[in-house]
Amino acid sequence: MNLTMEIPDDVAQRLHEAGGDLPRRALEALVAEEYRQGHLTKPDLRRVLGFETSDQIDSFLRAHEVWIDYTLEDLERERAGLRRLGL
């Protein structure tokens, strides 16, 4: 899908000067917010943004201040798994 946005030329110019690739920045802002809202998954992010590794996705999320919900139950589940592995 192609998406077209109408932005006044002077505003677009200022935004471009502030950070370069405006279409990419708009795409990243959109998918970061949709991920935050629970509408996209990490595999979706990988496909949309063209990332190859989980590290790229995690770096992207940190850069956009999208924090992954990590509960005490998640920690306990991981600790139990590590204990089962003898670690």
PDB file of N, CA, C and O in Angstrom:
ATOM      1  N   MET A   1       0.848  -1.174   0.000  1.00  0.00           N
ATOM      2  CA  MET A   1       0.000   0.000   0.000  1.00  0.00           C
ATOM      3  C   MET A   1       0.890   1.232   0.000  1.00  0.00           C
ATOM      4  O   MET A   1       1.886   1.295   0.721  1.00  0.00           O
ATOM      5  N   ASN A   2       0.532   2.176  -0.788  1.00  0.00           N
ATOM      6  CA  ASN A   2       1.189   3.476  -0.778  1.00  0.00           C
ATOM      7  C   ASN A   2       0.296   4.441  -0.022  1.00  0.00           C
ATOM      8  O   ASN A   2      -0.929   4.387  -0.134  1.00  0.00           O
ATOM      9  N   LEU A   3       0.912   5.320   0.745  1.00  0.00           N
ATOM     10  CA  LEU A   3       0.187   6.289   1.539  1.00  0.00           C
ATOM     11  C   LEU A   3       0.710   7.665   1.176  1.00  0.00           C
ATOM     12  O   LEU A   3       1.919   7.895   1.176  1.00  0.00           O
ATOM     13  N   THR A   4      -0.184   8.568   0.872  1.00  0.00           N
ATOM     14  CA  THR A   4       0.194   9.928   0.512  1.00  0.00           C
ATOM     15  C   THR A   4      -0.280  10.872   1.605  1.00  0.00           C
ATOM     16  O   THR A   4      -1.408  10.776   2.088  1.00  0.00           O
ATOM     17  N   MET A   5       0.608  11.789   1.985  1.00  0.00           N
ATOM     18  CA  MET A   5       0.271  12.781   3.000  1.00  0.00           C
ATOM     19  C   MET A   5       0.437  14.175   2.407  1.00  0.00           C
ATOM     20  O   MET A   5       1.365  14.423   1.637  1.00  0.00           O
ATOM     21  N   GLU A   6      -0.450  15.064   2.761  1.00  0.00           N
ATOM     22  CA  GLU A   6      -0.343  16.457   2.339  1.00  0.00           C
ATOM     23  C   GLU A   6       0.241  17.255   3.497  1.00  0.00           C
ATOM     24  O   GLU A   6      -0.359  17.344   4.569  1.00  0.00           O
ATOM     25  N   ILE A   7       1.422  17.835   3.270  1.00  0.00           N
ATOM     26  CA  ILE A   7       2.075  18.676   4.270  1.00  0.00           C
ATOM     27  C   ILE A   7       2.481  19.964   3.559  1.00  0.00           C
ATOM     28  O   ILE A   7       3.067  19.907   2.477  1.00  0.00           O
ATOM     29  N   PRO A   8       2.186  21.114   4.140  1.00  0.00           N
ATOM     30  CA  PRO A   8       2.608  22.363   3.500  1.00  0.00           C
ATOM     31  C   PRO A   8       4.116  22.338   3.216  1.00  0.00           C
ATOM     32  O   PRO A   8       4.898  21.821   4.015  1.00  0.00           O
ATOM     33  N   ASP A   9       4.505  22.893   2.088  1.00  0.00           N
ATOM     34  CA  ASP A   9       5.892  22.831   1.650  1.00  0.00           C
ATOM     35  C   ASP A   9       6.868  23.384   2.694  1.00  0.00           C
ATOM     36  O   ASP A   9       7.926  22.797   2.920  1.00  0.00           O
ATOM     37  N   ASP A  10       6.523  24.502   3.327  1.00  0.00           N
ATOM     38  CA  ASP A  10       7.452  25.091   4.297  1.00  0.00           C
ATOM     39  C   ASP A  10       7.624  24.182   5.513  1.00  0.00           C
ATOM     40  O   ASP A  10       8.722  24.076   6.060  1.00  0.00           O
ATOM     41  N   VAL A  11       6.548  23.531   5.934  1.00  0.00           N
ATOM     42  CA  VAL A  11       6.626  22.602   7.066  1.00  0.00           C
ATOM     43  C   VAL A  11       7.436  21.371   6.668  1.00  0.00           C
ATOM     44  O   VAL A  11       8.292  20.915   7.425  1.00  0.00           O
ATOM     45  N   ALA A  12       7.167  20.842   5.490  1.00  0.00           N
ATOM     46  CA  ALA A  12       7.910  19.678   5.007  1.00  0.00           C
ATOM     47  C   ALA A  12       9.402  19.994   4.916  1.00  0.00           C
ATOM     48  O   ALA A  12      10.236  19.161   5.272  1.00  0.00           O
ATOM     49  N   GLN A  13       9.738  21.185   4.444  1.00  0.00           N
ATOM     50  CA  GLN A  13      11.143  21.579   4.338  1.00  0.00           C
ATOM     51  C   GLN A  13      11.806  21.620   5.717  1.00  0.00           C
ATOM     52  O   GLN A  13      12.918  21.119   5.881  1.00  0.00           O
ATOM     53  N   ARG A  14      11.140  22.207   6.699  1.00  0.00           N
ATOM     54  CA  ARG A  14      11.697  22.264   8.062  1.00  0.00           C
ATOM     55  C   ARG A  14      11.864  20.868   8.631  1.00  0.00           C
ATOM     56  O   ARG A  14      12.880  20.571   9.259  1.00  0.00           O
ATOM     57  N   LEU A  15      10.876  20.006   8.418  1.00  0.00           N
ATOM     58  CA  LEU A  15      10.970  18.636   8.926  1.00  0.00           C
ATOM     59  C   LEU A  15      12.104  17.889   8.235  1.00  0.00           C
ATOM     60  O   LEU A  15      12.836  17.140   8.883  1.00  0.00           O
ATOM     61  N   HIS A  16      12.255  18.079   6.953  1.00  0.00           N
ATOM     62  CA  HIS A  16      13.340  17.433   6.212  1.00  0.00           C
ATOM     63  C   HIS A  16      14.696  17.912   6.727  1.00  0.00           C
ATOM     64  O   HIS A  16      15.604  17.105   6.927  1.00  0.00           O
ATOM     65  N   GLU A  17      14.834  19.207   6.941  1.00  0.00           N
ATOM     66  CA  GLU A  17      16.090  19.769   7.448  1.00  0.00           C
ATOM     67  C   GLU A  17      16.397  19.278   8.854  1.00  0.00           C
ATOM     68  O   GLU A  17      17.563  19.159   9.232  1.00  0.00           O
ATOM     69  N   ALA A  18      15.356  18.993   9.633  1.00  0.00           N
ATOM     70  CA  ALA A  18      15.548  18.547  11.017  1.00  0.00           C
ATOM     71  C   ALA A  18      16.024  17.108  11.108  1.00  0.00           C
ATOM     72  O   ALA A  18      16.595  16.715  12.126  1.00  0.00           O
ATOM     73  N   GLY A  19      15.799  16.302  10.054  1.00  0.00           N
ATOM     74  CA  GLY A  19      16.183  14.915  10.212  1.00  0.00           C
ATOM     75  C   GLY A  19      16.287  14.099   8.956  1.00  0.00           C
ATOM     76  O   GLY A  19      16.320  12.871   9.033  1.00  0.00           O
ATOM     77  N   GLY A  20      16.341  14.716   7.820  1.00  0.00           N
ATOM     78  CA  GLY A  20      16.597  13.941   6.617  1.00  0.00           C
ATOM     79  C   GLY A  20      15.385  13.259   6.027  1.00  0.00           C
ATOM     80  O   GLY A  20      14.411  13.921   5.668  1.00  0.00           O
ATOM     81  N   ASP A  21      15.431  11.950   5.924  1.00  0.00           N
ATOM     82  CA  ASP A  21      14.472  11.130   5.182  1.00  0.00           C
ATOM     83  C   ASP A  21      13.082  11.175   5.818  1.00  0.00           C
ATOM     84  O   ASP A  21      12.725  10.328   6.636  1.00  0.00           O
ATOM     85  N   LEU A  22      12.317  12.177   5.421  1.00  0.00           N
ATOM     86  CA  LEU A  22      10.995  12.386   6.011  1.00  0.00           C
ATOM     87  C   LEU A  22      10.039  11.218   5.792  1.00  0.00           C
ATOM     88  O   LEU A  22       9.348  10.838   6.737  1.00  0.00           O
ATOM     89  N   PRO A  23       9.960  10.624   4.597  1.00  0.00           N
ATOM     90  CA  PRO A  23       9.056   9.473   4.442  1.00  0.00           C
ATOM     91  C   PRO A  23       9.409   8.326   5.385  1.00  0.00           C
ATOM     92  O   PRO A  23       8.513   7.695   5.946  1.00  0.00           O
ATOM     93  N   ARG A  24      10.697   8.046   5.567  1.00  0.00           N
ATOM     94  CA  ARG A  24      11.100   6.965   6.486  1.00  0.00           C
ATOM     95  C   ARG A  24      10.737   7.329   7.918  1.00  0.00           C
ATOM     96  O   ARG A  24      10.239   6.484   8.662  1.00  0.00           O
ATOM     97  N   ARG A  25      10.980   8.574   8.315  1.00  0.00           N
ATOM     98  CA  ARG A  25      10.638   9.003   9.674  1.00  0.00           C
ATOM     99  C   ARG A  25       9.139   8.884   9.924  1.00  0.00           C
ATOM    100  O   ARG A  25       8.720   8.480  11.009  1.00  0.00           O
ATOM    101  N   ALA A  26       8.334   9.233   8.930  1.00  0.00           N
ATOM    102  CA  ALA A  26       6.878   9.124   9.080  1.00  0.00           C
ATOM    103  C   ALA A  26       6.466   7.665   9.224  1.00  0.00           C
ATOM    104  O   ALA A  26       5.630   7.332  10.064  1.00  0.00           O
ATOM    105  N   LEU A  27       7.054   6.794   8.403  1.00  0.00           N
ATOM    106  CA  LEU A  27       6.755   5.366   8.487  1.00  0.00           C
ATOM    107  C   LEU A  27       7.129   4.825   9.862  1.00  0.00           C
ATOM    108  O   LEU A  27       6.348   4.106  10.485  1.00  0.00           O
ATOM    109  N   GLU A  28       8.326   5.171  10.333  1.00  0.00           N
ATOM    110  CA  GLU A  28       8.777   4.683  11.638  1.00  0.00           C
ATOM    111  C   GLU A  28       7.883   5.171  12.764  1.00  0.00           C
ATOM    112  O   GLU A  28       7.559   4.410  13.675  1.00  0.00           O
ATOM    113  N   ALA A  29       7.486   6.428  12.709  1.00  0.00           N
ATOM    114  CA  ALA A  29       6.597   6.965  13.754  1.00  0.00           C
ATOM    115  C   ALA A  29       5.263   6.231  13.757  1.00  0.00           C
ATOM    116  O   ALA A  29       4.721   5.917  14.817  1.00  0.00           O
ATOM    117  N   LEU A  30       4.737   5.960  12.567  1.00  0.00           N
ATOM    118  CA  LEU A  30       3.462   5.244  12.458  1.00  0.00           C
ATOM    119  C   LEU A  30       3.567   3.846  13.035  1.00  0.00           C
ATOM    120  O   LEU A  30       2.752   3.461  13.873  1.00  0.00           O
ATOM    121  N   VAL A  31       4.571   3.070  12.594  1.00  0.00           N
ATOM    122  CA  VAL A  31       4.631   1.687  13.049  1.00  0.00           C
ATOM    123  C   VAL A  31       5.018   1.582  14.521  1.00  0.00           C
ATOM    124  O   VAL A  31       4.597   0.644  15.198  1.00  0.00           O
ATOM    125  N   ALA A  32       5.813   2.529  15.030  1.00  0.00           N
ATOM    126  CA  ALA A  32       6.140   2.524  16.457  1.00  0.00           C
ATOM    127  C   ALA A  32       4.864   2.708  17.286  1.00  0.00           C
ATOM    128  O   ALA A  32       4.646   2.005  18.273  1.00  0.00           O
ATOM    129  N   GLU A  33       4.043   3.646  16.878  1.00  0.00           N
ATOM    130  CA  GLU A  33       2.794   3.887  17.621  1.00  0.00           C
ATOM    131  C   GLU A  33       1.830   2.712  17.490  1.00  0.00           C
ATOM    132  O   GLU A  33       1.172   2.343  18.463  1.00  0.00           O
ATOM    133  N   GLU A  34       1.741   2.128  16.316  1.00  0.00           N
ATOM    134  CA  GLU A  34       0.849   0.981  16.136  1.00  0.00           C
ATOM    135  C   GLU A  34       1.336  -0.224  16.940  1.00  0.00           C
ATOM    136  O   GLU A  34       0.521  -0.993  17.449  1.00  0.00           O
ATOM    137  N   TYR A  35       2.644  -0.396  17.060  1.00  0.00           N
ATOM    138  CA  TYR A  35       3.182  -1.465  17.899  1.00  0.00           C
ATOM    139  C   TYR A  35       2.855  -1.174  19.367  1.00  0.00           C
ATOM    140  O   TYR A  35       2.439  -2.066  20.107  1.00  0.00           O
ATOM    141  N   ARG A  36       3.045   0.076  19.776  1.00  0.00           N
ATOM    142  CA  ARG A  36       2.745   0.485  21.160  1.00  0.00           C
ATOM    143  C   ARG A  36       1.285   0.199  21.500  1.00  0.00           C
ATOM    144  O   ARG A  36       0.972  -0.195  22.624  1.00  0.00           O
ATOM    145  N   GLN A  37       0.392   0.396  20.529  1.00  0.00           N
ATOM    146  CA  GLN A  37      -1.042   0.189  20.741  1.00  0.00           C
ATOM    147  C   GLN A  37      -1.452  -1.282  20.643  1.00  0.00           C
ATOM    148  O   GLN A  37      -2.600  -1.633  20.913  1.00  0.00           O
ATOM    149  N   GLY A  38      -0.501  -2.136  20.255  1.00  0.00           N
ATOM    150  CA  GLY A  38      -0.801  -3.550  20.159  1.00  0.00           C
ATOM    151  C   GLY A  38      -1.370  -3.980  18.816  1.00  0.00           C
ATOM    152  O   GLY A  38      -1.874  -5.095  18.683  1.00  0.00           O
ATOM    153  N   HIS A  39      -1.294  -3.103  17.821  1.00  0.00           N
ATOM    154  CA  HIS A  39      -1.841  -3.417  16.505  1.00  0.00           C
ATOM    155  C   HIS A  39      -0.834  -4.111  15.596  1.00  0.00           C
ATOM    156  O   HIS A  39      -1.221  -4.707  14.590  1.00  0.00           O
ATOM    157  N   LEU A  40       0.444  -4.044  15.929  1.00  0.00           N
ATOM    158  CA  LEU A  40       1.494  -4.698  15.155  1.00  0.00           C
ATOM    159  C   LEU A  40       2.343  -5.566  16.072  1.00  0.00           C
ATOM    160  O   LEU A  40       2.447  -5.308  17.271  1.00  0.00           O
ATOM    161  N   THR A  41       2.941  -6.585  15.502  1.00  0.00           N
ATOM    162  CA  THR A  41       3.842  -7.472  16.237  1.00  0.00           C
ATOM    163  C   THR A  41       5.282  -7.210  15.798  1.00  0.00           C
ATOM    164  O   THR A  41       5.526  -6.466  14.847  1.00  0.00           O
ATOM    165  N   LYS A  42       6.237  -7.832  16.505  1.00  0.00           N
ATOM    166  CA  LYS A  42       7.626  -7.696  16.087  1.00  0.00           C
ATOM    167  C   LYS A  42       7.861  -8.240  14.678  1.00  0.00           C
ATOM    168  O   LYS A  42       8.583  -7.613  13.902  1.00  0.00           O
ATOM    169  N   PRO A  43       7.269  -9.395  14.320  1.00  0.00           N
ATOM    170  CA  PRO A  43       7.426  -9.826  12.916  1.00  0.00           C
ATOM    171  C   PRO A  43       6.855  -8.815  11.919  1.00  0.00           C
ATOM    172  O   PRO A  43       7.396  -8.651  10.826  1.00  0.00           O
ATOM    173  N   ASP A  44       5.773  -8.143  12.289  1.00  0.00           N
ATOM    174  CA  ASP A  44       5.236  -7.089  11.422  1.00  0.00           C
ATOM    175  C   ASP A  44       6.258  -5.968  11.255  1.00  0.00           C
ATOM    176  O   ASP A  44       6.490  -5.489  10.145  1.00  0.00           O
ATOM    177  N   LEU A  45       6.868  -5.554  12.368  1.00  0.00           N
ATOM    178  CA  LEU A  45       7.879  -4.497  12.306  1.00  0.00           C
ATOM    179  C   LEU A  45       9.023  -4.909  11.395  1.00  0.00           C
ATOM    180  O   LEU A  45       9.497  -4.118  10.580  1.00  0.00           O
ATOM    181  N   ARG A  46       9.454  -6.130  11.537  1.00  0.00           N
ATOM    182  CA  ARG A  46      10.564  -6.628  10.722  1.00  0.00           C
ATOM    183  C   ARG A  46      10.230  -6.510   9.236  1.00  0.00           C
ATOM    184  O   ARG A  46      11.052  -6.047   8.446  1.00  0.00           O
ATOM    185  N   ARG A  47       9.029  -6.927   8.861  1.00  0.00           N
ATOM    186  CA  ARG A  47       8.628  -6.876   7.447  1.00  0.00           C
ATOM    187  C   ARG A  47       8.473  -5.448   6.943  1.00  0.00           C
ATOM    188  O   ARG A  47       8.970  -5.105   5.871  1.00  0.00           O
ATOM    189  N   VAL A  48       7.787  -4.626   7.712  1.00  0.00           N
ATOM    190  CA  VAL A  48       7.505  -3.261   7.267  1.00  0.00           C
ATOM    191  C   VAL A  48       8.782  -2.431   7.168  1.00  0.00           C
ATOM    192  O   VAL A  48       8.958  -1.663   6.222  1.00  0.00           O
ATOM    193  N   LEU A  49       9.675  -2.587   8.153  1.00  0.00           N
ATOM    194  CA  LEU A  49      10.878  -1.759   8.207  1.00  0.00           C
ATOM    195  C   LEU A  49      12.082  -2.389   7.520  1.00  0.00           C
ATOM    196  O   LEU A  49      13.118  -1.743   7.361  1.00  0.00           O
ATOM    197  N   GLY A  50      11.946  -3.658   7.110  1.00  0.00           N
ATOM    198  CA  GLY A  50      13.044  -4.314   6.421  1.00  0.00           C
ATOM    199  C   GLY A  50      14.189  -4.729   7.324  1.00  0.00           C
ATOM    200  O   GLY A  50      15.330  -4.827   6.873  1.00  0.00           O
ATOM    201  N   PHE A  51      13.902  -4.973   8.587  1.00  0.00           N
ATOM    202  CA  PHE A  51      14.937  -5.390   9.526  1.00  0.00           C
ATOM    203  C   PHE A  51      15.196  -6.882   9.381  1.00  0.00           C
ATOM    204  O   PHE A  51      14.310  -7.655   9.018  1.00  0.00           O
ATOM    205  N   GLU A  52      16.444  -7.270   9.677  1.00  0.00           N
ATOM    206  CA  GLU A  52      16.821  -8.681   9.576  1.00  0.00           C
ATOM    207  C   GLU A  52      17.030  -9.338  10.929  1.00  0.00           C
ATOM    208  O   GLU A  52      16.948 -10.561  11.032  1.00  0.00           O
ATOM    209  N   THR A  53      17.298  -8.555  11.974  1.00  0.00           N
ATOM    210  CA  THR A  53      17.610  -9.146  13.269  1.00  0.00           C
ATOM    211  C   THR A  53      16.711  -8.596  14.372  1.00  0.00           C
ATOM    212  O   THR A  53      16.121  -7.522  14.252  1.00  0.00           O
ATOM    213  N   SER A  54      16.632  -9.372  15.445  1.00  0.00           N
ATOM    214  CA  SER A  54      15.884  -8.924  16.624  1.00  0.00           C
ATOM    215  C   SER A  54      16.554  -7.722  17.266  1.00  0.00           C
ATOM    216  O   SER A  54      15.881  -6.862  17.834  1.00  0.00           O
ATOM    217  N   ASP A  55      17.874  -7.659  17.179  1.00  0.00           N
ATOM    218  CA  ASP A  55      18.590  -6.502  17.731  1.00  0.00           C
ATOM    219  C   ASP A  55      18.173  -5.210  17.042  1.00  0.00           C
ATOM    220  O   ASP A  55      18.034  -4.173  17.691  1.00  0.00           O
ATOM    221  N   GLN A  56      17.975  -5.269  15.734  1.00  0.00           N
ATOM    222  CA  GLN A  56      17.529  -4.084  15.010  1.00  0.00           C
ATOM    223  C   GLN A  56      16.145  -3.648  15.488  1.00  0.00           C
ATOM    224  O   GLN A  56      15.883  -2.457  15.655  1.00  0.00           O
ATOM    225  N   ILE A  57      15.276  -4.608  15.703  1.00  0.00           N
ATOM    226  CA  ILE A  57      13.928  -4.286  16.181  1.00  0.00           C
ATOM    227  C   ILE A  57      14.003  -3.688  17.582  1.00  0.00           C
ATOM    228  O   ILE A  57      13.371  -2.668  17.855  1.00  0.00           O
ATOM    229  N   ASP A  58      14.773  -4.317  18.471  1.00  0.00           N
ATOM    230  CA  ASP A  58      14.887  -3.808  19.835  1.00  0.00           C
ATOM    231  C   ASP A  58      15.487  -2.405  19.862  1.00  0.00           C
ATOM    232  O   ASP A  58      15.034  -1.553  20.627  1.00  0.00           O
ATOM    233  N   SER A  59      16.500  -2.158  19.035  1.00  0.00           N
ATOM    234  CA  SER A  59      17.104  -0.820  18.952  1.00  0.00           C
ATOM    235  C   SER A  59      16.095   0.198  18.442  1.00  0.00           C
ATOM    236  O   SER A  59      16.015   1.316  18.951  1.00  0.00           O
ATOM    237  N   PHE A  60      15.330  -0.196  17.439  1.00  0.00           N
ATOM    238  CA  PHE A  60      14.285   0.674  16.903  1.00  0.00           C
ATOM    239  C   PHE A  60      13.275   1.036  17.989  1.00  0.00           C
ATOM    240  O   PHE A  60      12.918   2.204  18.145  1.00  0.00           O
ATOM    241  N   LEU A  61      12.819   0.038  18.734  1.00  0.00           N
ATOM    242  CA  LEU A  61      11.826   0.289  19.782  1.00  0.00           C
ATOM    243  C   LEU A  61      12.390   1.192  20.867  1.00  0.00           C
ATOM    244  O   LEU A  61      11.701   2.098  21.337  1.00  0.00           O
ATOM    245  N   ARG A  62      13.628   0.961  21.269  1.00  0.00           N
ATOM    246  CA  ARG A  62      14.258   1.840  22.271  1.00  0.00           C
ATOM    247  C   ARG A  62      14.367   3.268  21.747  1.00  0.00           C
ATOM    248  O   ARG A  62      14.067   4.221  22.467  1.00  0.00           O
ATOM    249  N   ALA A  63      14.793   3.416  20.502  1.00  0.00           N
ATOM    250  CA  ALA A  63      14.946   4.746  19.911  1.00  0.00           C
ATOM    251  C   ALA A  63      13.627   5.513  19.860  1.00  0.00           C
ATOM    252  O   ALA A  63      13.608   6.742  19.915  1.00  0.00           O
ATOM    253  N   HIS A  64      12.526   4.769  19.755  1.00  0.00           N
ATOM    254  CA  HIS A  64      11.204   5.397  19.720  1.00  0.00           C
ATOM    255  C   HIS A  64      10.500   5.341  21.077  1.00  0.00           C
ATOM    256  O   HIS A  64       9.299   5.586  21.187  1.00  0.00           O
ATOM    257  N   GLU A  65      11.285   5.012  22.103  1.00  0.00           N
ATOM    258  CA  GLU A  65      10.790   4.965  23.482  1.00  0.00           C
ATOM    259  C   GLU A  65       9.551   4.094  23.632  1.00  0.00           C
ATOM    260  O   GLU A  65       8.587   4.451  24.309  1.00  0.00           O
ATOM    261  N   VAL A  66       9.612   2.943  22.979  1.00  0.00           N
ATOM    262  CA  VAL A  66       8.553   1.932  23.117  1.00  0.00           C
ATOM    263  C   VAL A  66       9.126   0.860  24.017  1.00  0.00           C
ATOM    264  O   VAL A  66      10.029   0.122  23.624  1.00  0.00           O
ATOM    265  N   TRP A  67       8.603   0.779  25.217  1.00  0.00           N
ATOM    266  CA  TRP A  67       9.145  -0.155  26.207  1.00  0.00           C
ATOM    267  C   TRP A  67       8.272  -1.400  26.239  1.00  0.00           C
ATOM    268  O   TRP A  67       7.043  -1.328  26.243  1.00  0.00           O
ATOM    269  N   ILE A  68       8.930  -2.513  26.260  1.00  0.00           N
ATOM    270  CA  ILE A  68       8.244  -3.796  26.262  1.00  0.00           C
ATOM    271  C   ILE A  68       7.761  -4.084  27.678  1.00  0.00           C
ATOM    272  O   ILE A  68       8.525  -3.971  28.636  1.00  0.00           O
ATOM    273  N   ASP A  69       6.497  -4.456  27.806  1.00  0.00           N
ATOM    274  CA  ASP A  69       5.965  -4.835  29.109  1.00  0.00           C
ATOM    275  C   ASP A  69       6.644  -6.116  29.559  1.00  0.00           C
ATOM    276  O   ASP A  69       6.563  -7.143  28.885  1.00  0.00           O
ATOM    277  N   TYR A  70       7.304  -6.049  30.687  1.00  0.00           N
ATOM    278  CA  TYR A  70       8.020  -7.201  31.224  1.00  0.00           C
ATOM    279  C   TYR A  70       7.638  -7.299  32.684  1.00  0.00           C
ATOM    280  O   TYR A  70       8.054  -6.474  33.498  1.00  0.00           O
ATOM    281  N   THR A  71       6.855  -8.295  33.014  1.00  0.00           N
ATOM    282  CA  THR A  71       6.305  -8.410  34.359  1.00  0.00           C
ATOM    283  C   THR A  71       7.182  -9.281  35.245  1.00  0.00           C
ATOM    284  O   THR A  71       8.102  -9.947  34.771  1.00  0.00           O
ATOM    285  N   LEU A  72       6.887  -9.265  36.519  1.00  0.00           N
ATOM    286  CA  LEU A  72       7.567 -10.140  37.464  1.00  0.00           C
ATOM    287  C   LEU A  72       7.328 -11.600  37.085  1.00  0.00           C
ATOM    288  O   LEU A  72       8.218 -12.437  37.237  1.00  0.00           O
ATOM    289  N   GLU A  73       6.141 -11.902  36.597  1.00  0.00           N
ATOM    290  CA  GLU A  73       5.838 -13.269  36.157  1.00  0.00           C
ATOM    291  C   GLU A  73       6.733 -13.677  34.977  1.00  0.00           C
ATOM    292  O   GLU A  73       7.174 -14.823  34.899  1.00  0.00           O
ATOM    293  N   ASP A  74       6.998 -12.740  34.065  1.00  0.00           N
ATOM    294  CA  ASP A  74       7.903 -13.025  32.949  1.00  0.00           C
ATOM    295  C   ASP A  74       9.299 -13.366  33.470  1.00  0.00           C
ATOM    296  O   ASP A  74       9.930 -14.316  33.005  1.00  0.00           O
ATOM    297  N   LEU A  75       9.771 -12.590  34.430  1.00  0.00           N
ATOM    298  CA  LEU A  75      11.086 -12.838  35.014  1.00  0.00           C
ATOM    299  C   LEU A  75      11.139 -14.208  35.681  1.00  0.00           C
ATOM    300  O   LEU A  75      12.098 -14.956  35.488  1.00  0.00           O
ATOM    301  N   GLU A  76      10.132 -14.533  36.450  1.00  0.00           N
ATOM    302  CA  GLU A  76      10.106 -15.822  37.148  1.00  0.00           C
ATOM    303  C   GLU A  76      10.059 -16.988  36.162  1.00  0.00           C
ATOM    304  O   GLU A  76      10.698 -18.018  36.378  1.00  0.00           O
ATOM    305  N   ARG A  77       9.309 -16.822  35.094  1.00  0.00           N
ATOM    306  CA  ARG A  77       9.229 -17.864  34.069  1.00  0.00           C
ATOM    307  C   ARG A  77      10.603 -18.071  33.416  1.00  0.00           C
ATOM    308  O   ARG A  77      11.011 -19.208  33.181  1.00  0.00           O
ATOM    309  N   GLU A  78      11.302 -16.996  33.130  1.00  0.00           N
ATOM    310  CA  GLU A  78      12.632 -17.115  32.538  1.00  0.00           C
ATOM    311  C   GLU A  78      13.629 -17.721  33.516  1.00  0.00           C
ATOM    312  O   GLU A  78      14.463 -18.540  33.133  1.00  0.00           O
ATOM    313  N   ARG A  79      13.540 -17.318  34.775  1.00  0.00           N
ATOM    314  CA  ARG A  79      14.441 -17.877  35.784  1.00  0.00           C
ATOM    315  C   ARG A  79      14.211 -19.377  35.930  1.00  0.00           C
ATOM    316  O   ARG A  79      15.168 -20.144  36.047  1.00  0.00           O
ATOM    317  N   ALA A  80      12.951 -19.798  35.926  1.00  0.00           N
ATOM    318  CA  ALA A  80      12.647 -21.239  36.039  1.00  0.00           C
ATOM    319  C   ALA A  80      13.213 -21.999  34.840  1.00  0.00           C
ATOM    320  O   ALA A  80      13.750 -23.096  34.991  1.00  0.00           O
ATOM    321  N   GLY A  81      13.091 -21.417  33.669  1.00  0.00           N
ATOM    322  CA  GLY A  81      13.647 -22.058  32.471  1.00  0.00           C
ATOM    323  C   GLY A  81      15.150 -22.187  32.547  1.00  0.00           C
ATOM    324  O   GLY A  81      15.701 -23.212  32.146  1.00  0.00           O
ATOM    325  N   LEU A  82      15.820 -21.177  33.048  1.00  0.00           N
ATOM    326  CA  LEU A  82      17.280 -21.236  33.199  1.00  0.00           C
ATOM    327  C   LEU A  82      17.693 -22.275  34.229  1.00  0.00           C
ATOM    328  O   LEU A  82      18.697 -22.965  34.052  1.00  0.00           O
ATOM    329  N   ARG A  83      16.905 -22.390  35.325  1.00  0.00           N
ATOM    330  CA  ARG A  83      17.191 -23.405  36.339  1.00  0.00           C
ATOM    331  C   ARG A  83      17.052 -24.800  35.756  1.00  0.00           C
ATOM    332  O   ARG A  83      17.864 -25.679  36.044  1.00  0.00           O
ATOM    333  N   ARG A  84      16.027 -25.010  34.937  1.00  0.00           N
ATOM    334  CA  ARG A  84      15.851 -26.316  34.276  1.00  0.00           C
ATOM    335  C   ARG A  84      17.031 -26.662  33.388  1.00  0.00           C
ATOM    336  O   ARG A  84      17.375 -27.832  33.221  1.00  0.00           O
ATOM    337  N   LEU A  85      17.645 -25.639  32.820  1.00  0.00           N
ATOM    338  CA  LEU A  85      18.818 -25.865  31.969  1.00  0.00           C
ATOM    339  C   LEU A  85      20.116 -25.975  32.762  1.00  0.00           C
ATOM    340  O   LEU A  85      21.185 -26.205  32.197  1.00  0.00           O
ATOM    341  N   GLY A  86      20.008 -25.808  34.083  1.00  0.00           N
ATOM    342  CA  GLY A  86      21.180 -25.912  34.937  1.00  0.00           C
ATOM    343  C   GLY A  86      22.004 -24.635  34.969  1.00  0.00           C
ATOM    344  O   GLY A  86      23.184 -24.668  35.317  1.00  0.00           O
ATOM    345  N   LEU A  87      21.409 -23.536  34.620  1.00  0.00           N
ATOM    346  CA  LEU A  87      22.145 -22.253  34.619  1.00  0.00           C
ATOM    347  C   LEU A  87      21.766 -21.385  35.786  1.00  0.00           C
ATOM    348  O   LEU A  87      22.291 -20.281  35.930  1.00  0.00           O
TER     349      LEU A  87
END
